[in-house]
C-alpha cells in the first residue's frame, strides 16, 4: 500500500465557517450532556419508579447501546443523503425523547424515551464530517478539537445539571429538551453542508447484529453477579454474544457497504485511536459513575459521604470547569502538540484520577483532587481524539472514520455500568469501589500506551484503503 499524505479538504466558500462549527460544537455538547445527566439520578429513579438499581441502570446502558448502533448507521445515512438532514433529525429525536422522559411515570416509558435520545450521539462524527468540508486545512485541527473538547465539557455539564435540578428527573429532561430545541434551531439556520449526497444501501443487517451481540454481552456482565457467573443464563448469554459477534464480523466483511469497515478498526493508521478511544470512554464512565455512586453511599456505612445529587454535581464541578477551559484553548494546544501525544497524556492523567481514589478516598477533598485530574485528562484527550482518528484517513472517509471512533468510545462507555455492577456485586463495600477505581486507572494507562505507541508508528501519514 502506498504511503501518502491525506489530501486537503475541498475549497471552502468565502462565508465564515466558524459560526457553523461553533453551533455544531454546542449541539455535540448536548449529545454528551443528555447521557451523563442520568448518572447521578439513578438512585432517584430507583426510588421514584420503584425499581431495582440494576433495572434503572438500563436507562443509561440502553441509551449508549442505541448510540453505538445509531452512530455508524446515521454517519452512513449522512454520506448517502447529506449530513445536515441527519444532524437535524438526530436533534429532533433528542427533543422528542426529552419530552417523553420528562412526562414519564414508569420505567418502561422512560427507557423508550432514552432509546430515542440515544441517536443523538451520531452528531459527533456527522459534525466532524461537516467541519472538514467547511474549514480550510490550516484550521481543520482546531475545528475538530473544538467539537471534540466541548463533548467532554457537555459530559461534565450533565452532572451539574442533575445537581442543580436537585434530583428532579422531570425537570432535568425538560431542560434538556429546551436546550436541544434551541440547538436544533441554531443548526438549522447556521449550518450548510455542500457535500454531494452519495448512493448506496444502509447495512441494516449489520446494525441489527451489532445491537444483538452488545445487548447479550452487557446483559451477561451486568447480571453475572446476581445470576451467578457459571449459571446457564449467563453462560448462554456469553455464548450468544460470541456467536452474534462472529456473525456480525462475517457480514461486515462480505457486504458491499458495511456499517463498520473492519479494515478501519485494525489498520495501523487508526488502531491506536480506536483502542485509546474505547478505553478512554470506559475510563470516563467508570470514574464518573463510580464517583457518583460512592459519594451517595450513606455515611453510616463507614465510607461514602451521603451526598445529594446537588453535592455530587459540586464534586464533579472541577471536572466540568477544567474541560471547559481546555476546550477554549483546544485550537492553540492542537497547533503545538501532536494529537497522539495529547491523547496519550490525557488518558494517563485520567487514569491517575482513578489511582488517586484507590489510595485517597476518605474526605471530599480527595474527590475534588480526583475530579480535577479527570477533567484535565478528559479535556486534553477528548480534544485530540477526533483528529487522531481521521488525520491518516482519506478525506472522503472522514465521517466513516469518525463514526468508527465514536462507536468504540460509546461501546467502551456502555460497558462501564455493567462492569461496575458486576464488581460491586462480587466485592461489596469500600473494597469494591477501590477495585472499580483501580480498573479505571488500568484502562487509562493502557489507552495512553496505545496512543503513544501508534502515534510514534504513524509519524508519517498513512491513507486508509
ZAVOLUM-995554 format. One record per residue (C-alpha): x, y, z; residue number from 0. Coordinates in nm, 2 decimals, padded with zeros to 4 digits. Layout:
BEGIN
     px     py     pz num
      X      Y      Z NUM
...
***
This chain:
BEGIN
     px     py     pz num
  00.00  00.00  00.00   0
  00.14  00.34 -00.09   1
  00.22  00.58  00.19   2
  00.08  00.92  00.11   3
 -00.03  01.23  00.29   4
 -00.41  01.27  00.31   5
 -00.52  01.54  00.06   6
 -00.66  01.86  00.18   7
 -01.03  01.92  00.21   8
 -01.22  02.08 -00.07   9
 -01.20  02.45 -00.12  10
 -01.44  02.64  00.11  11
 -01.66  02.94  00.02  12
 -01.59  03.29  00.13  13
 -01.85  03.26  00.41  14
 -01.71  03.25  00.76  15
 -01.74  02.88  00.86  16
 -01.69  02.93  01.23  17
 -02.05  03.01  01.34  18
 -02.15  02.68  01.19  19
 -01.87  02.50  01.36  20
 -01.95  02.65  01.70  21
 -02.31  02.57  01.66  22
 -02.22  02.21  01.58  23
 -01.99  02.20  01.89  24
 -02.28  02.33  02.10  25
 -02.50  02.05  01.97  26
 -02.23  01.79  02.03  27
 -02.21  01.91  02.40  28
 -02.58  01.85  02.44  29
 -02.54  01.50  02.30  30
 -02.29  01.42  02.58  31
 -02.49  01.61  02.84  32
 -02.81  01.40  02.80  33
 -02.62  01.09  02.89  34
 -02.42  01.20  03.19  35
 -02.72  01.38  03.34  36
 -02.87  01.04  03.41  37
 -02.58  00.90  03.61  38
 -02.65  01.08  03.95  39
 -03.02  01.03  03.90  40
 -03.00  00.65  03.91  41
 -03.08  00.63  04.29  42
 -03.36  00.88  04.24  43
 -03.51  00.68  03.96  44
 -03.48  00.37  04.17  45
 -03.68  00.53  04.45  46
 -03.94  00.71  04.24  47
 -04.01  00.45  03.98  48
 -04.00  00.16  04.24  49
 -03.73 -00.04  04.05  50
 -03.41 -00.21  04.14  51
 -03.07 -00.03  04.07  52
 -02.98 -00.29  03.81  53
 -03.31 -00.21  03.63  54
 -03.28  00.16  03.63  55
 -02.91  00.13  03.51  56
 -03.06  00.03  03.18  57
 -03.18  00.38  03.12  58
 -02.81  00.47  03.07  59
 -02.69  00.14  02.92  60
 -02.96  00.11  02.66  61
 -02.92  00.47  02.55  62
 -02.55  00.40  02.50  63
 -02.63  00.09  02.31  64
 -02.86  00.28  02.07  65
 -02.58  00.53  02.03  66
 -02.34  00.26  01.94  67
 -02.56  00.14  01.66  68
 -02.70  00.48  01.55  69
 -02.36  00.64  01.53  70
 -02.22  00.45  01.23  71
 -02.56  00.40  01.08  72
 -02.65  00.77  01.07  73
 -02.30  00.85  00.96  74
 -02.36  00.62  00.66  75
 -02.70  00.79  00.60  76
 -02.51  01.12  00.61  77
 -02.29  01.01  00.33  78
 -02.59  00.89  00.14  79
 -02.85  01.17  00.19  80
 -02.64  01.45  00.34  81
 -02.51  01.51  00.69  82
 -02.72  01.82  00.77  83
 -03.05  01.64  00.74  84
 -02.92  01.36  00.97  85
 -02.79  01.62  01.23  86
 -03.13  01.79  01.23  87
 -03.31  01.45  01.25  88
 -03.10  01.34  01.55  89
 -03.16  01.66  01.73  90
 -03.54  01.63  01.66  91
 -03.53  01.28  01.82  92
 -03.35  01.42  02.12  93
 -03.62  01.68  02.16  94
 -03.90  01.42  02.14  95
 -03.72  01.18  02.37  96
 -03.66  01.45  02.62  97
 -04.02  01.55  02.63  98
 -04.13  01.18  02.67  99
 -03.87  01.14  02.95 100
 -04.00  01.45  03.13 101
 -04.35  01.31  03.12 102
 -04.25  00.95  03.21 103
 -04.42  00.79  03.51 104
 -04.29  00.44  03.46 105
 -03.95  00.28  03.40 106
 -04.07  00.13  03.07 107
 -04.18  00.47  02.94 108
 -03.85  00.63  03.05 109
 -03.65  00.36  02.87 110
 -03.83  00.41  02.55 111
 -03.76  00.79  02.57 112
 -03.39  00.72  02.64 113
 -03.38  00.49  02.34 114
 -03.49  00.79  02.12 115
 -03.24  01.02  02.29 116
 -02.95  00.78  02.22 117
 -02.95  00.85  01.85 118
 -02.81  01.20  01.91 119
 -02.46  01.06  01.97 120
 -02.42  01.04  01.59 121
 -02.38  01.42  01.60 122
 -02.01  01.39  01.67 123
 -01.89  01.21  01.35 124
 -02.15  01.39  01.14 125
 -02.03  01.73  01.27 126
 -01.67  01.64  01.21 127
 -01.76  01.54  00.86 128
 -01.93  01.88  00.80 129
 -01.64  02.07  00.96 130
 -01.39  01.90  00.73 131
 -01.59  02.03  00.43 132
 -01.62  02.38  00.57 133
 -01.28  02.46  00.72 134
 -00.95  02.52  00.53 135
 -00.68  02.28  00.61 136
 -00.49  02.50  00.84 137
 -00.80  02.54  01.06 138
 -00.93  02.19  01.05 139
 -00.75  02.05  01.36 140
 -00.87  02.35  01.56 141
 -01.23  02.29  01.44 142
 -01.22  01.92  01.52 143
 -01.06  01.99  01.85 144
 -01.33  02.23  01.95 145
 -01.61  01.98  01.86 146
 -01.44  01.70  02.05 147
 -01.35  01.91  02.35 148
 -01.69  02.05  02.40 149
 -01.82  01.70  02.41 150
 -01.62  01.65  02.72 151
 -01.75  01.97  02.87 152
 -02.10  01.86  02.79 153
 -02.04  01.54  02.98 154
 -01.94  01.73  03.29 155
 -02.23  01.97  03.24 156
 -02.48  01.68  03.26 157
 -02.37  01.60  03.61 158
 -02.40  01.97  03.71 159
 -02.75  01.99  03.56 160
 -02.87  01.69  03.76 161
 -02.74  01.85  04.07 162
 -02.89  02.19  04.01 163
 -03.23  02.03  03.94 164
 -03.20  01.88  04.29 165
 -03.26  01.53  04.16 166
 -03.59  01.61  03.99 167
 -03.55  01.39  03.68 168
 -03.86  01.55  03.52 169
 -03.70  01.89  03.54 170
 -03.37  01.76  03.40 171
 -03.54  01.63  03.09 172
 -03.75  01.94  03.04 173
 -03.43  02.15  03.05 174
 -03.26  01.90  02.81 175
 -03.55  01.92  02.57 176
 -03.54  02.30  02.58 177
 -03.18  02.35  02.50 178
 -03.20  02.07  02.24 179
 -03.47  02.27  02.07 180
 -03.25  02.58  02.08 181
 -02.96  02.38  01.92 182
 -03.19  02.25  01.65 183
 -03.30  02.60  01.55 184
 -02.94  02.73  01.56 185
 -02.81  02.45  01.35 186
 -03.09  02.48  01.10 187
 -03.01  02.84  01.04 188
 -02.63  02.84  01.05 189
 -02.51  02.50  00.92 190
 -02.49  02.42  00.55 191
 -02.34  02.11  00.41 192
 -02.25  02.14  00.04 193
 -02.10  01.79  00.01 194
 -02.29  01.60 -00.26 195
 -02.51  01.32 -00.15 196
 -02.38  00.97 -00.24 197
 -02.55  00.65 -00.32 198
 -02.57  00.31 -00.16 199
 -02.77  00.10  00.08 200
 -02.77  00.11  00.46 201
 -02.63 -00.20  00.63 202
 -02.94 -00.28  00.84 203
 -02.84 -00.65  00.90 204
 -02.51 -00.53  01.04 205
 -02.68 -00.28  01.26 206
 -02.92 -00.55  01.40 207
 -02.63 -00.79  01.47 208
 -02.42 -00.52  01.63 209
 -02.71 -00.43  01.87 210
 -02.78 -00.80  01.94 211
 -02.43 -00.90  02.05 212
 -02.38 -00.59  02.25 213
 -02.71 -00.65  02.44 214
 -02.62 -01.01  02.51 215
 -02.27 -00.92  02.63 216
 -02.38 -00.63  02.86 217
 -02.67 -00.83  03.00 218
 -02.43 -01.12  03.09 219
 -02.18 -00.88  03.25 220
 -02.44 -00.68  03.44 221
 -02.63 -00.99  03.57 222
 -02.34 -01.22  03.63 223
 -02.31 -01.12  04.00 224
 -02.68 -01.19  04.08 225
 -02.74 -01.49  03.85 226
 -02.40 -01.65  03.91 227
 -02.11 -01.63  03.66 228
 -02.14 -02.01  03.59 229
 -02.52 -02.01  03.57 230
 -02.68 -02.14  03.24 231
 -02.83 -01.80  03.17 232
 -02.50 -01.61  03.20 233
 -02.30 -01.87  03.01 234
 -02.57 -01.88  02.74 235
 -02.56 -01.50  02.70 236
 -02.18 -01.50  02.67 237
 -02.21 -01.78  02.41 238
 -02.47 -01.59  02.22 239
 -02.26 -01.27  02.23 240
 -01.96 -01.45  02.08 241
 -02.18 -01.62  01.81 242
 -02.35 -01.30  01.72 243
 -02.03 -01.10  01.71 244
 -01.87 -01.36  01.48 245
 -02.18 -01.34  01.25 246
 -02.15 -00.96  01.26 247
 -01.79 -00.97  01.15 248
 -01.86 -01.21  00.87 249
 -02.15 -00.99  00.74 250
 -01.94 -00.67  00.76 251
 -01.65 -00.84  00.57 252
 -01.88 -00.95  00.29 253
 -02.14 -00.68  00.25 254
 -02.06 -00.42 -00.02 255
 -02.12 -00.12  00.21 256
 -02.06 -00.23  00.57 257
 -02.18 -00.05  00.87 258
 -01.83 -00.07  01.01 259
 -01.53 -00.13  00.79 260
 -01.32 -00.39  00.96 261
 -01.01 -00.26  00.80 262
 -01.08  00.08  00.96 263
 -01.07 -00.09  01.30 264
 -00.74 -00.26  01.27 265
 -00.53 -00.06  01.03 266
 -00.21  00.08  01.16 267
 -00.33  00.44  01.09 268
 -00.64  00.41  01.31 269
 -00.60  00.13  01.56 270
 -00.42  00.35  01.81 271
 -00.71  00.59  01.81 272
 -00.96  00.31  01.81 273
 -00.82  00.13  02.12 274
 -00.75  00.46  02.31 275
 -01.10  00.59  02.24 276
 -01.27  00.27  02.36 277
 -01.06  00.26  02.68 278
 -01.09  00.63  02.75 279
 -01.47  00.61  02.71 280
 -01.47  00.32  02.96 281
 -01.24  00.50  03.20 282
 -01.46  00.81  03.19 283
 -01.79  00.64  03.25 284
 -01.64  00.41  03.51 285
 -01.49  00.70  03.71 286
 -01.80  00.93  03.67 287
 -02.05  00.65  03.76 288
 -01.82  00.52  04.04 289
 -01.77  00.86  04.20 290
 -02.14  00.94  04.18 291
 -02.24  00.61  04.34 292
 -01.96  00.62  04.60 293
 -02.04  00.98  04.71 294
 -02.41  00.89  04.76 295
 -02.34  00.60  04.99 296
 -02.48  00.68  05.34 297
 -02.21  00.78  05.59 298
 -02.34  00.52  05.84 299
 -02.17  00.25  05.63 300
 -01.83  00.38  05.72 301
 -01.75  00.51  05.37 302
 -01.91  00.74  05.13 303
 -02.05  01.09  05.21 304
 -02.42  01.06  05.19 305
 -02.42  01.32  04.91 306
 -02.73  01.46  04.75 307
 -02.74  01.49  04.37 308
 -02.65  01.86  04.40 309
 -02.35  01.77  04.61 310
 -02.25  01.51  04.35 311
 -02.27  01.78  04.09 312
 -02.04  02.00  04.31 313
 -01.79  01.72  04.35 314
 -01.77  01.69  03.97 315
 -01.77  02.07  03.91 316
 -01.38  02.08  03.88 317
 -01.40  01.83  03.61 318
 -01.65  02.04  03.42 319
 -01.46  02.36  03.46 320
 -01.13  02.21  03.35 321
 -01.29  02.06  03.04 322
 -01.45  02.40  02.96 323
 -01.12  02.59  03.00 324
 -00.93  02.33  02.79 325
 -01.20  02.34  02.52 326
 -01.15  02.71  02.49 327
 -00.78  02.66  02.42 328
 -00.81  02.34  02.23 329
 -00.71  02.51  01.90 330
 -00.39  02.65  02.04 331
 -00.30  02.32  02.21 332
 -00.36  02.13  01.89 333
 -00.12  02.35  01.69 334
  00.16  02.28  01.94 335
  00.13  01.91  02.01 336
  00.06  01.60  01.81 337
 -00.28  01.46  01.85 338
 -00.15  01.12  01.96 339
  00.07  01.28  02.23 340
 -00.23  01.47  02.36 341
 -00.45  01.15  02.37 342
 -00.17  00.97  02.55 343
 -00.12  01.24  02.81 344
 -00.49  01.29  02.86 345
 -00.55  00.91  02.91 346
 -00.27  00.89  03.16 347
 -00.39  01.18  03.36 348
 -00.75  01.04  03.36 349
 -00.61  00.70  03.48 350
 -00.42  00.88  03.75 351
 -00.76  01.01  03.88 352
 -00.87  00.65  03.94 353
 -00.54  00.56  04.10 354
 -00.57  00.86  04.34 355
 -00.91  00.73  04.46 356
 -00.77  00.39  04.52 357
 -00.54  00.52  04.78 358
 -00.71  00.85  04.89 359
 -01.09  00.85  04.94 360
 -01.16  00.94  05.30 361
 -01.27  01.30  05.25 362
 -01.44  01.52  04.99 363
 -01.11  01.69  04.93 364
 -00.97  01.37  04.79 365
 -01.27  01.35  04.55 366
 -01.21  01.71  04.43 367
 -00.85  01.62  04.35 368
 -00.97  01.32  04.15 369
 -01.23  01.51  03.96 370
 -00.98  01.78  03.88 371
 -00.74  01.53  03.74 372
 -01.02  01.36  03.54 373
 -01.13  01.70  03.39 374
 -00.77  01.78  03.28 375
 -00.72  01.44  03.14 376
 -01.05  01.42  02.95 377
 -01.02  01.78  02.83 378
 -00.68  01.71  02.67 379
 -00.76  01.36  02.55 380
 -01.11  01.44  02.40 381
 -00.98  01.75  02.23 382
 -00.74  01.54  02.02 383
 -00.93  01.21  01.98 384
 -01.13  01.33  01.67 385
 -00.81  01.45  01.50 386
 -00.62  01.13  01.58 387
 -00.90  00.92  01.44 388
 -00.91  01.10  01.10 389
 -00.56  01.25  01.04 390
 -00.44  00.94  00.85 391
 -00.77  00.88  00.66 392
 -00.86  00.98  00.31 393
 -01.09  01.29  00.33 394
 -01.37  01.10  00.16 395
 -01.38  00.87  00.46 396
 -01.36  01.13  00.74 397
 -01.72  01.08  00.86 398
 -01.68  00.70  00.84 399
 -01.35  00.71  01.05 400
 -01.50  00.95  01.30 401
 -01.81  00.73  01.32 402
 -01.60  00.42  01.40 403
 -01.41  00.61  01.66 404
 -01.73  00.74  01.82 405
 -01.87  00.38  01.81 406
 -01.58  00.22  02.00 407
 -01.59  00.51  02.25 408
 -01.96  00.45  02.31 409
 -01.91  00.08  02.34 410
 -01.64  00.14  02.60 411
 -01.86  00.37  02.79 412
 -02.16  00.13  02.77 413
 -01.96 -00.15  02.93 414
 -01.87  00.07  03.23 415
 -02.21  00.04  03.41 416
 -02.22 -00.33  03.36 417
 -01.87 -00.37  03.48 418
 -01.93 -00.16  03.80 419
 -02.25 -00.36  03.88 420
 -02.05 -00.68  03.84 421
 -01.76 -00.56  04.06 422
 -01.98 -00.43  04.34 423
 -02.19 -00.74  04.34 424
 -01.88 -00.96  04.37 425
 -01.70 -00.73  04.62 426
 -01.94 -00.50  04.81 427
 -01.82 -00.22  05.03 428
 -01.52  00.01  05.01 429
 -01.30 -00.27  04.87 430
 -01.54 -00.29  04.57 431
 -01.52  00.08  04.50 432
 -01.14  00.06  04.52 433
 -01.14 -00.22  04.26 434
 -01.37 -00.01  04.04 435
 -01.13  00.29  04.05 436
 -00.83  00.05  04.00 437
 -00.99 -00.09  03.69 438
 -01.05  00.26  03.56 439
 -00.68  00.35  03.63 440
 -00.56  00.04  03.44 441
 -00.78  00.12  03.14 442
 -00.64  00.48  03.13 443
 -00.29  00.35  03.14 444
 -00.34  00.10  02.85 445
 -00.52  00.38  02.65 446
 -00.22  00.60  02.70 447
  00.02  00.33  02.59 448
 -00.17  00.26  02.27 449
 -00.20  00.62  02.18 450
  00.18  00.68  02.24 451
  00.30  00.37  02.05 452
  00.08  00.41  01.75 453
  00.13  00.78  01.74 454
  00.50  00.71  01.71 455
  00.45  00.45  01.44 456
  00.23  00.69  01.24 457
  00.45  00.99  01.23 458
  00.42  00.97  00.85 459
  00.06  00.99  00.74 460
 -00.10  00.67  00.61 461
 -00.41  00.67  00.39 462
 -00.65  00.40  00.49 463
 -00.78  00.20  00.20 464
***
